[in-house]
Amino acid sequence: MDLLPEKLRSFYRAKQWQLRTHQAGSLQAKAQNHHALIIAATGAGKTMAGFLPILSMMAHGLMPKDGPLALYVTPLKVLAGDIARNLEAPLAHLGIERAIGIRTGDTSSHERARLWEQPPHILILTPEQLALMLSHPKSVAYFADLSDVIIDEIHALAPGKRGDLLSLCLARLRSIGRPRLTGLSATLDAPGEMASWMVGAEHVDIVQGPTAAGPDLQILKPGGHIPWSGHGARHAIDEILEKIRKNRLTLIFVNTRNGAEFLFSQLWLANDEMLPIALHHGSLSKAQRQKVEGAIAEGQLQAVVATSTLDLGVDWGDVDLVVQVGAPKGSGRLMQRIGRANHRLDEASRACLVPSNRFEYLECVGAYDAIMEGRVDPLTLEEGHLDVLAQHITGRACAAPFAREELAKEVRMAPPYAGISDKELEDVFQFV
């Protein structure tokens, strides 16, 4: 607790919280101006560990006037609102108002303009919105005094083209100023590789948090039978409804939007008791999604059928059971979804897998074995994609003129593009 300013100590005392080891490790990394990668189980206070150094600066009044103090990069829009709600209590205790801004695809043009004119102390946004902001002519002045960037669920963001885009954005921020990076993850098998993705050869403090209790996981086989073919788990509708009846809140994950809508319709056809069941996926309107999220938070629903929109981070402590319909497509994703149940460190998360056919049953058995043995999918990081680089260069040109040599140096600061050749860069320049 010695690392915390008195205002935050009193907040912890009021909440009857103890400073956890990984939270202290995060503060220590900040004190030494080291980048940090925090790995801790769901429910262990990982997000608070990321924000404590920022809250400490705010408690001391160390906030820039012309731009944000910190960025929080989230892979999902739904996480933005959840994080903002979780920060309300400590910020209120510090007596700091209007400290948080949110910019996602749902943010209105009026609100986006306001974020430029009245910068929040903490700006929560997606990688795509960060790229758009960096293409603005005001971006250099806006981000000049940025102190920290938190990358939540970094294992979900780093692989693929979104990771390439984010890495280029981080390189741009680090050429404007020198922000400290903090990555957060609950499921990571190669922390050293992830640390290299963050900042290349620079030092990163790898902060390990506590592990969670082992999950209570089962594979559902209604009547001991699984069909040879089919999708949507129509054979298991009655059993899924029975599980909904027996629990306060059940999250039912389906891998696709069409699959989620099909399962939702099948559940409603069989829902003679009119149990409160809702649907949540990214194609629904902002108002519909927020209505469902609000109903979950207020305890008005007994089940939600969802896609990956509710995979990560959202803290609904009343979730009793997670149901995965169809093959989970990886032990890491399954572990992330299982972590939504209970969301508390000292209780086993309850979950069941519902294969739609016998081939998916084999995948479910493989995922079950991996979870029980504590094996996580290997991290797959590739060289940067050139089409993403072309998009980034276009954004840089929108912001301000640049010299090719200067931009080439900046691009190579992004680890996925560290090995890009002069010819490849020239080809992309010519394409743009």
C-alpha positions as CSV (number, residue, x, y, z in Angstrom):
1,M,0.0,0.0,0.0
2,D,3.0,2.3,0.4
3,L,3.0,2.8,-3.4
4,L,-0.5,4.3,-3.3
5,P,-1.2,7.9,-2.6
6,E,-3.3,8.4,0.5
7,K,-6.5,9.2,-1.4
8,L,-6.4,5.8,-3.1
9,R,-5.4,4.1,0.2
10,S,-8.6,5.4,1.7
11,F,-10.6,4.2,-1.3
12,Y,-9.2,0.7,-0.8
13,R,-9.9,0.9,3.0
14,A,-13.5,2.0,2.3
15,K,-14.0,-1.0,-0.1
16,Q,-12.2,-3.3,2.3
17,W,-9.8,-4.3,-0.5
18,Q,-6.2,-5.4,-0.2
19,L,-3.6,-4.4,-2.7
20,R,-2.8,-7.5,-4.7
21,T,0.7,-8.5,-5.8
22,H,0.1,-7.8,-9.5
23,Q,-1.4,-4.4,-8.6
24,A,1.7,-3.6,-6.6
25,G,3.8,-4.9,-9.5
26,S,2.0,-2.5,-11.9
27,L,2.7,0.5,-9.6
28,Q,6.3,-0.6,-9.3
29,A,6.7,-0.8,-13.1
30,K,5.3,2.7,-13.4
31,A,7.7,4.0,-10.7
32,Q,10.6,2.7,-12.8
33,N,9.0,3.9,-16.0
34,H,9.0,0.3,-17.4
35,H,6.4,-1.0,-19.8
36,A,4.3,-3.8,-18.2
37,L,2.5,-7.0,-19.2
38,I,0.0,-8.0,-16.5
39,I,-1.2,-11.6,-16.6
40,A,-3.9,-12.4,-14.1
41,A,-7.0,-14.6,-13.9
42,T,-10.5,-13.2,-14.5
43,G,-11.8,-11.6,-11.3
44,A,-8.3,-10.9,-9.9
45,G,-8.4,-7.1,-10.3
46,K,-6.4,-7.0,-13.5
47,T,-8.1,-3.9,-14.9
48,M,-7.6,-2.0,-11.7
49,A,-3.9,-3.1,-11.8
50,G,-3.6,-1.4,-15.2
51,F,-5.4,1.8,-14.0
52,L,-3.8,2.2,-10.6
53,P,-0.7,4.1,-11.9
54,I,-3.0,6.5,-13.8
55,L,-5.3,7.0,-10.9
56,S,-2.2,7.7,-8.8
57,M,-1.1,10.4,-11.2
58,M,-4.6,11.9,-11.1
59,A,-4.6,11.9,-7.3
60,H,-1.5,14.0,-7.5
61,G,-3.1,16.4,-10.0
62,L,-0.7,15.4,-12.8
63,M,-3.1,15.8,-15.8
64,P,-2.2,17.5,-19.1
65,K,-4.5,20.3,-20.3
66,D,-4.5,19.8,-24.0
67,G,-4.9,16.0,-24.4
68,P,-5.6,12.8,-22.5
69,L,-3.4,11.5,-19.7
70,A,-4.0,7.9,-20.7
71,L,-5.6,5.7,-23.4
72,Y,-7.4,2.5,-22.8
73,V,-7.6,0.4,-26.0
74,T,-10.4,-2.2,-26.0
75,P,-11.2,-4.9,-28.5
76,L,-14.9,-4.6,-28.0
77,K,-17.3,-1.7,-27.9
78,V,-19.3,-3.3,-25.0
79,L,-16.1,-3.2,-22.8
80,A,-15.8,0.5,-23.2
81,G,-19.0,1.3,-21.2
82,D,-18.2,-1.4,-18.6
83,I,-14.8,0.0,-17.9
84,A,-16.1,3.5,-17.6
85,R,-18.7,2.3,-15.1
86,N,-16.0,0.5,-13.1
87,L,-13.9,3.7,-12.9
88,E,-16.7,5.8,-11.6
89,A,-16.2,4.9,-7.9
90,P,-12.5,5.5,-7.6
91,L,-12.7,8.8,-9.6
92,A,-15.6,10.0,-7.4
93,H,-13.5,9.2,-4.4
94,L,-10.7,11.3,-5.8
95,G,-13.2,14.1,-6.5
96,I,-12.5,14.1,-10.2
97,E,-15.5,14.7,-12.6
98,R,-15.9,14.2,-16.3
99,A,-12.6,12.4,-16.4
100,I,-13.6,9.7,-19.0
101,G,-14.3,9.8,-22.7
102,I,-15.4,7.0,-24.9
103,R,-14.9,6.7,-28.7
104,T,-16.2,3.7,-30.5
105,G,-18.1,3.1,-33.7
106,D,-21.3,4.0,-31.7
107,T,-20.0,7.4,-30.7
108,S,-21.9,10.3,-32.3
109,S,-20.1,13.0,-34.4
110,H,-21.1,15.6,-31.9
111,E,-19.4,13.6,-29.1
112,R,-16.3,13.0,-31.2
113,A,-16.0,16.7,-31.8
114,R,-16.3,17.3,-28.1
115,L,-13.5,14.9,-27.3
116,W,-11.2,17.0,-29.4
117,E,-12.3,20.3,-27.8
118,Q,-12.5,19.0,-24.2
119,P,-10.0,16.1,-23.9
120,P,-10.9,13.7,-21.1
121,H,-8.2,12.5,-18.7
122,I,-8.8,8.9,-19.7
123,L,-9.9,8.1,-23.3
124,I,-11.4,4.6,-23.9
125,L,-11.4,3.6,-27.6
126,T,-11.0,0.8,-30.1
127,P,-7.9,0.3,-32.3
128,E,-9.8,1.5,-35.4
129,Q,-10.9,4.7,-33.6
130,L,-7.3,5.4,-32.5
131,A,-6.2,5.1,-36.1
132,L,-8.8,7.6,-37.2
133,M,-7.8,10.0,-34.4
134,L,-4.1,9.7,-35.5
135,S,-5.1,10.8,-39.0
136,H,-6.4,14.1,-37.7
137,P,-4.2,17.2,-38.1
138,K,-4.5,18.0,-34.4
139,S,-3.3,14.5,-33.4
140,V,0.3,15.5,-32.6
141,A,-0.7,18.3,-30.2
142,Y,-3.5,16.2,-28.7
143,F,-1.3,13.2,-27.9
144,A,2.0,15.0,-27.1
145,D,1.6,14.7,-23.3
146,L,0.1,11.2,-23.3
147,S,1.5,9.3,-20.3
148,D,0.2,5.7,-20.6
149,V,-1.6,3.3,-23.0
150,I,-3.4,0.3,-21.6
151,I,-4.1,-2.5,-24.0
152,D,-6.8,-4.7,-22.6
153,E,-7.2,-8.4,-23.7
154,I,-4.0,-8.0,-25.6
155,H,-4.0,-11.6,-26.6
156,A,-7.2,-11.0,-28.6
157,L,-5.9,-7.8,-30.3
158,A,-2.3,-8.7,-31.2
159,P,-2.8,-11.5,-33.8
160,G,-4.0,-10.6,-37.3
161,K,-4.6,-7.3,-39.1
162,R,-6.2,-5.5,-36.1
163,G,-2.9,-6.2,-34.2
164,D,-0.9,-4.8,-37.1
165,L,-3.0,-1.6,-37.1
166,L,-2.7,-1.2,-33.4
167,S,1.1,-1.8,-33.5
168,L,1.5,0.9,-36.1
169,C,-0.7,3.3,-34.0
170,L,1.4,2.6,-30.9
171,A,4.6,3.3,-33.0
172,R,3.1,6.6,-34.0
173,L,2.2,7.5,-30.4
174,R,5.7,6.6,-29.4
175,S,7.2,8.9,-32.1
176,I,5.0,11.8,-30.9
177,G,5.8,11.3,-27.2
178,R,7.0,8.5,-25.0
179,P,3.9,6.8,-23.5
180,R,4.4,3.8,-21.3
181,L,2.5,0.7,-22.5
182,T,0.7,-1.8,-20.3
183,G,-0.8,-5.0,-21.7
184,L,-3.5,-7.0,-19.8
185,S,-4.4,-10.6,-20.4
186,A,-6.0,-13.5,-18.6
187,T,-5.0,-16.2,-21.1
188,L,-1.4,-16.0,-22.4
189,D,1.0,-18.9,-23.0
190,A,4.0,-16.9,-24.3
191,P,4.5,-13.6,-22.3
192,G,8.0,-13.0,-23.7
193,E,6.7,-13.1,-27.3
194,M,3.8,-10.8,-26.4
195,A,6.2,-8.4,-24.7
196,S,8.3,-8.3,-27.9
197,W,5.1,-7.6,-29.9
198,M,4.5,-4.6,-27.6
199,V,7.8,-2.8,-27.8
200,G,10.3,-4.9,-29.6
201,A,13.6,-5.1,-27.7
202,E,12.7,-2.6,-25.0
203,H,12.3,-3.9,-21.4
204,V,8.9,-5.0,-20.3
205,D,8.1,-6.0,-16.7
206,I,6.1,-9.2,-16.8
207,V,3.8,-9.1,-13.8
208,Q,2.1,-12.4,-12.9
209,G,-1.1,-12.4,-10.9
210,P,-2.9,-15.2,-9.1
211,T,-4.6,-18.1,-10.9
212,A,-8.3,-18.9,-10.6
213,A,-9.9,-21.9,-9.3
214,G,-10.3,-24.7,-11.8
215,P,-13.5,-24.6,-13.9
216,D,-16.5,-26.9,-13.4
217,L,-16.9,-28.0,-17.0
218,Q,-19.0,-30.7,-18.7
219,I,-20.1,-31.8,-22.1
220,L,-23.8,-32.0,-22.6
221,K,-25.1,-35.2,-24.2
222,P,-28.9,-35.2,-24.0
223,G,-30.1,-38.7,-23.5
224,G,-26.6,-39.9,-24.2
225,H,-27.1,-39.1,-27.9
226,I,-25.5,-36.5,-30.3
227,P,-26.7,-36.4,-33.9
228,W,-24.3,-37.2,-36.7
229,S,-25.0,-33.9,-38.5
230,G,-26.8,-30.6,-38.1
231,H,-26.2,-27.3,-36.4
232,G,-27.8,-25.1,-33.9
233,A,-28.1,-27.8,-31.2
234,R,-31.8,-28.3,-31.8
235,H,-31.5,-31.7,-30.1
236,A,-30.5,-30.0,-26.8
237,I,-33.0,-27.1,-26.6
238,D,-35.0,-28.6,-23.7
239,E,-31.8,-29.3,-21.7
240,I,-30.5,-25.8,-22.3
241,L,-33.9,-24.4,-21.1
242,E,-33.7,-26.5,-18.0
243,K,-30.3,-25.1,-17.2
244,I,-31.7,-21.6,-17.7
245,R,-34.5,-22.3,-15.2
246,K,-32.1,-23.5,-12.5
247,N,-29.7,-20.5,-12.6
248,R,-30.0,-16.8,-12.1
249,L,-28.2,-15.8,-15.2
250,T,-26.9,-18.0,-18.0
251,L,-24.7,-16.7,-20.9
252,I,-25.1,-18.8,-24.0
253,F,-22.3,-18.3,-26.5
254,V,-22.7,-19.2,-30.2
255,N,-19.9,-18.7,-32.8
256,T,-21.8,-16.8,-35.5
257,R,-24.6,-14.2,-35.6
258,N,-26.8,-16.4,-37.7
259,G,-26.3,-19.2,-35.3
260,A,-27.1,-17.0,-32.3
261,E,-30.3,-15.8,-33.9
262,F,-31.3,-19.4,-34.9
263,L,-30.7,-20.7,-31.3
264,F,-32.5,-17.7,-29.8
265,S,-35.6,-18.4,-32.0
266,Q,-35.5,-22.1,-31.1
267,L,-35.3,-21.3,-27.4
268,W,-38.3,-18.9,-27.6
269,L,-40.4,-21.4,-29.5
270,A,-39.9,-23.9,-26.6
271,N,-40.1,-21.2,-23.9
272,D,-43.6,-21.9,-22.6
273,E,-42.8,-20.3,-19.2
274,M,-41.8,-17.0,-20.9
275,L,-38.4,-17.0,-19.2
276,P,-36.7,-13.6,-19.8
277,I,-34.1,-14.5,-22.6
278,A,-32.4,-11.9,-24.8
279,L,-30.1,-11.8,-27.8
280,H,-26.8,-9.8,-28.1
281,H,-24.5,-9.5,-31.2
282,G,-22.7,-6.8,-33.1
283,S,-25.3,-6.3,-35.9
284,L,-28.0,-5.2,-33.5
285,S,-28.4,-1.4,-33.1
286,K,-26.6,0.5,-30.3
287,A,-29.9,1.1,-28.5
288,Q,-30.8,-2.7,-28.6
289,R,-27.4,-3.7,-27.3
290,Q,-27.4,-1.2,-24.5
291,K,-31.0,-2.2,-23.6
292,V,-29.8,-5.8,-23.2
293,E,-26.6,-4.8,-21.3
294,G,-28.7,-2.6,-18.9
295,A,-31.2,-5.5,-18.3
296,I,-28.3,-7.8,-17.5
297,A,-26.8,-5.3,-15.0
298,E,-30.2,-4.8,-13.4
299,G,-30.9,-8.5,-13.0
300,Q,-33.9,-8.5,-15.4
301,L,-32.7,-11.4,-17.6
302,Q,-32.3,-15.1,-17.0
303,A,-30.3,-15.9,-20.1
304,V,-28.5,-14.1,-23.0
305,V,-27.6,-15.7,-26.3
306,A,-24.5,-13.9,-27.6
307,T,-21.6,-14.0,-30.0
308,S,-18.1,-12.8,-29.3
309,T,-19.5,-9.4,-28.3
310,L,-19.7,-10.6,-24.7
311,D,-16.5,-12.7,-24.8
312,L,-14.1,-10.4,-23.0
313,G,-13.8,-8.6,-19.7
314,V,-17.4,-7.6,-19.0
315,D,-18.0,-7.9,-15.3
316,W,-21.4,-9.3,-14.5
317,G,-21.0,-11.1,-11.2
318,D,-24.4,-12.8,-11.2
319,V,-23.6,-15.1,-14.1
320,D,-24.0,-18.6,-12.8
321,L,-23.4,-20.7,-15.9
322,V,-21.8,-20.3,-19.3
323,V,-23.1,-22.5,-22.2
324,Q,-21.0,-22.9,-25.3
325,V,-23.1,-24.1,-28.3
326,G,-21.0,-25.6,-31.0
327,A,-17.2,-26.2,-31.1
328,P,-15.4,-23.5,-29.1
329,K,-12.7,-23.0,-31.8
330,G,-9.8,-23.0,-29.3
331,S,-9.1,-23.5,-25.6
332,G,-8.1,-19.8,-25.1
333,R,-11.4,-18.5,-26.4
334,L,-13.3,-21.2,-24.4
335,M,-11.4,-20.2,-21.2
336,Q,-12.2,-16.6,-21.8
337,R,-15.9,-17.4,-22.1
338,I,-15.8,-19.7,-19.1
339,G,-14.4,-16.8,-17.1
340,R,-17.6,-14.9,-17.5
341,A,-19.3,-17.2,-15.1
342,N,-19.0,-16.0,-11.4
343,H,-16.1,-13.7,-12.4
344,R,-14.7,-14.2,-9.0
345,L,-11.2,-15.5,-8.3
346,D,-12.1,-17.9,-5.4
347,E,-15.0,-19.7,-7.1
348,A,-15.0,-22.3,-9.8
349,S,-16.6,-21.1,-13.0
350,R,-19.4,-23.4,-14.2
351,A,-19.8,-24.1,-17.9
352,C,-21.0,-26.8,-20.3
353,L,-20.3,-27.5,-23.9
354,V,-23.1,-28.4,-26.3
355,P,-21.8,-30.0,-29.5
356,S,-24.3,-29.7,-32.4
357,N,-23.0,-32.9,-34.0
358,R,-20.6,-35.8,-33.5
359,F,-17.7,-34.0,-35.3
360,E,-18.1,-31.0,-33.0
361,Y,-18.2,-33.5,-30.1
362,L,-14.6,-34.5,-30.9
363,E,-13.6,-30.8,-30.9
364,C,-15.3,-30.3,-27.6
365,V,-13.5,-33.2,-26.1
366,G,-10.2,-31.8,-27.2
367,A,-11.0,-28.4,-25.8
368,Y,-12.2,-30.0,-22.5
369,D,-8.9,-31.9,-22.1
370,A,-6.9,-28.7,-22.9
371,I,-8.8,-26.7,-20.3
372,M,-8.5,-29.3,-17.6
373,E,-4.8,-29.6,-18.3
374,G,-4.3,-25.9,-18.3
375,R,-3.1,-25.7,-21.9
376,V,-3.7,-22.5,-23.8
377,D,-3.7,-22.0,-27.6
378,P,-0.2,-21.0,-28.8
379,L,0.2,-17.3,-29.7
380,T,0.4,-16.8,-33.5
381,L,2.0,-13.6,-34.5
382,E,2.9,-12.9,-38.1
383,E,4.8,-10.3,-40.1
384,G,2.8,-7.2,-40.7
385,H,0.3,-7.1,-43.6
386,L,1.1,-4.6,-46.4
387,D,-2.6,-3.6,-46.9
388,V,-2.8,-2.5,-43.3
389,L,0.5,-0.5,-43.8
390,A,-1.0,1.2,-46.8
391,Q,-4.0,2.3,-44.7
392,H,-1.7,3.6,-42.0
393,I,0.4,5.6,-44.5
394,T,-2.8,7.1,-45.9
395,G,-3.8,8.2,-42.5
396,R,-0.4,9.7,-41.8
397,A,-0.7,11.7,-45.0
398,C,-4.1,13.0,-43.9
399,A,-2.6,14.2,-40.6
400,A,0.4,16.1,-42.0
401,P,3.1,15.9,-44.7
402,F,6.0,13.5,-43.9
403,A,9.4,12.6,-45.1
404,R,9.7,9.0,-46.3
405,E,12.8,8.3,-44.3
406,E,11.1,9.6,-41.1
407,L,8.0,7.4,-41.7
408,A,10.1,4.4,-42.6
409,K,11.9,4.6,-39.2
410,E,8.5,5.0,-37.5
411,V,7.0,2.0,-39.3
412,R,9.9,-0.2,-38.2
413,M,9.3,0.8,-34.6
414,A,6.2,-1.4,-34.9
415,P,7.5,-5.0,-34.2
416,P,5.3,-6.6,-37.0
417,Y,7.1,-4.4,-39.5
418,A,10.6,-4.3,-38.0
419,G,11.9,-6.5,-40.8
420,I,10.2,-4.8,-43.7
421,S,12.5,-4.2,-46.7
422,D,13.1,-0.9,-48.4
423,K,11.6,-2.4,-51.6
424,E,8.4,-3.5,-49.8
425,L,8.1,0.0,-48.3
426,E,8.7,1.6,-51.6
427,D,6.1,-0.6,-53.2
428,V,3.5,0.4,-50.6
429,F,4.4,4.1,-51.0
430,Q,3.9,3.8,-54.8
431,F,0.6,2.0,-54.3
432,V,-0.7,4.7,-51.9
